[in-house]
């Protein structure tokens, strides 16, 4: 169970780091049209890392909810009441 916690927190830490990197490397292009959105250019390695991080987190969630083995809950019932 300890390995699962370490892996989980490592993935969360990685996603936070990648999120901060993506904000710091974002470059705003000058506006070419009158649209309300700006186009942000991101470096290709950063796009790949963010995509792989997202796929990893989705895979972790799928594993957690569908394939992890949990102990069944046993309710203690006292018959002396």
Secondary structure as UniProt FT lines:
FT   HELIX           2..24
FT   STRAND          27..28
FT   STRAND          40..41
FT   HELIX           44..62
FT   HELIX           63..67
FT   TURN            79..80
//
